Amino acid sequence: MAVAGERNGQEAFGVDVGRLVVVGIGLIGGSLALGLKAASGCREVIGVARRAQTCEQAVALGVVDRAVTDLGEILPELEVGDVIFVAVPTLAVEAVFTQLKDSLPAGVTVTDGASVKGSVVAAAKNVWGQVPDFLVPGHPIAGSEQSGVTAARDDLYIAHRIILTPLENTAAVHVQRIHTMWEAVGAEVLTMPVVEHDDVLAATSHLPHVIAFGLVDTLAHDAENENIFRYAAGGFRDFTRIASSDPVMWRDIMLANRDAILKAIDLYTSNLESLRSAIASGDSEHLMGVFTRAKAARDHFTKMLAKKAYTEIMEAKEVTFVARPGGAVNGDLRVPGDKSMSHRSIMLGSLAEGVTEVEGFLEGEDALATLQAFRDMGVVIEGPVNGRVTIHGVGMHGLQAPPGPLYVGNSGTSMRLLAGLLAGQAFDSVLTGDESLSKRPMNRVANPLREMGAAVETAEDGRPPVKINGGQSLRAIDYTLPMASAQVKSCVLLAGLYAEGDTRTTEPAPTRDHTERMLAGFGYDVNRDGPRASVRGGGKLTACHIDVPADISSATFFMVAASIAPGSDVLLRHVGINPTRDGAINILRAMGADITLENRREVGGEPVADIRVRYAPLKGIQIPEDQVPLAIDEFPAIFVAASCAEGETVLTGAEELRVKESDRIQAMADGLKILGINAEPTPDGIVIQGKGGNGEVAVFGGGEVDSLGDHRIAMSFAVAALRASADIRILHCANVATSFPNFAELAQGAGMDLEVR
């Protein structure tokens, strides 16, 4: 197997395919044959069909090299490394196994393409007494309304998923051979337990076919609907497309996977009856709940398909920034809404009594992950549409158990704050995240929650997933944070809403206070006294209107850009300047930046201003430690400013940066060194030797840097190109969408030469 063997490096393990024998030369079997031949993935393809005419067609079309009507005819010539692919209707698989029982040579691998794996396993047990170690049950998730050998295509499996369901006794060499075979035709190969496969397929494939067949049959036999098919629009056509599938195959699937399909039908019937009742009674809120959840789930599913992800939700695609040197930034800009406030607006709006209207909501993946989590817990949420969200609150005790783990992608804020709220619920819950989030510490919130009486479990070293057993009685605590962290403070305070007594937090340095401000905005009493904040459990939240200002963390990239690029002059509109978040402004001003705040005002309890920034020469400074918590998310961009300053900039007291989406201290130091900057990391900060001088002179060289999937690092190096001598290529930038989905577009419009690949 020259091509696939070389690509997967498996020759040494003896997993090459010699001959491929396809039993059932239709769409599924014929497409595998064509695909493997096109990839030079085996030395011969032999077809087996019931009718001689099909055999002749298959050879004439080049689908197979030769074909026979009797499987027994070719079994004696098979040898180690050959593969038999059983591509017959589900209920016919056992008859093929019977033919193989006493005649199959040792070393031959057998696999299949049936849609119901439990049926295949049962057939194997009926024939051999147990599932033999050479059988690798499999299911290609691909197809067409067309059937038969003439429908076969060599590209059918490209970028489609193949699910293998090996058993404990299945030999590894046979599993690897089938894995390699499917990869050779361009498929993505996954493994799954047999029972799980059949349950999943019953819900996602078999039930939709039941509905489509049933709907078309109903309408076709209704005399009053004779014009349905004549005037049906595209939606009807798309929805009922699968009713054109092979009836024999689907009859067999329904019988073979009966129990799982009946369970799926019963669940759908129950939900359909509930929907019918809502329509009959005019229950608008119930209808909105169903439709908004369904739309969100469908949109989410579409993203999964686009990214070719079956088991990993929201798996990041590869995005590279190429930032070209020079230029200036100018214009009147509004960056996206504040991420911290967007998270909290969904959380508190969901727990409030009444309808909360949110404007300026950040439609980035992190905030959307929080929104989806509350939809999964039964909250009706309309939008977002152009930053507008309507939340139909369910009250403090109205959340429902989610249908499965709550996946929050890359959002540490979602996971840590949700942990506090979920600790007070009556149901069990599990919080999971993507690969990056799964490496981040969660004991910093789990430990105080345990002190409150919550039952919280984490994975090794306190990392996600976070499992919370509901129904626990929480007790108030007086918690002193070991390090300044708004997420930990907020988690404890939110859990305190469900605790008996007064829950207090004391922070070693000021951190963002959006949780305290927004709780007060929802009518919940919060006592604040310097570094201390407290809430008493048992209160209620009342719906309100929230206007989310532009995010100062996002604005910082343009503040730095304007500060380092001669000729720059930008006005950043409606930016939140909360005194617990204004560290970047204070630090940049201390470095000599020309920053003025215009049109100061207060919106929904939050201070807001328009920020004007013009180019000015910068100087290095010792960053005051009291400003570190106030600019913790903005330091990657500040490091770029420090590189363009004259003299040394020293940061201390920022160990929190090492446990963000990446180790931001090390990641920025590595990238800055690649670009020619002397940047030495320390355990709790960094020392940067700025090149300063003439603003017209390049500070950075060109090169390739790795953002490590950290959105703030990616955007910071894009800004650096304004003072670079050559292109800066920035890897792994997909997560920019988590906080600043239109960064590239806004940067290009302001004057930066940024290409997204």
PyMOL commands that set and color helices and strands:
alter all, ss='L'
color gray80, all
select helices_A, chain A and resi 2-8+11-13+27-38+52-60+71-77+90-100+117-128+149-151+172-184+194-220+223-225+228-231+234-244+247-256+258-281+284-306+339-351+365-376+412-422+437-439+443-451+460-462+486-496+514-521+552-564+583-590+625-627+629-631+635-643+655-659+664-674+711-723+734-738+743-750
alter helices_A, ss='H'
color red, helices_A
select strands_A, chain A and resi 19-23+44-48+66-68+83-86+109-112+135-136+138-141+161-164+188-191+321-323+330-333+355-359+380-385+388-392+406-407+429-432+455-457+466-469+474-475+478-480+499-500+502-506+527-529+532-536+545-547+569-576+594-603+606-614+646-651+678-682+685-691+703-706+728-731+754-756
alter strands_A, ss='S'
color yellow, strands_A
deselect
rebuild
show_as cartoon
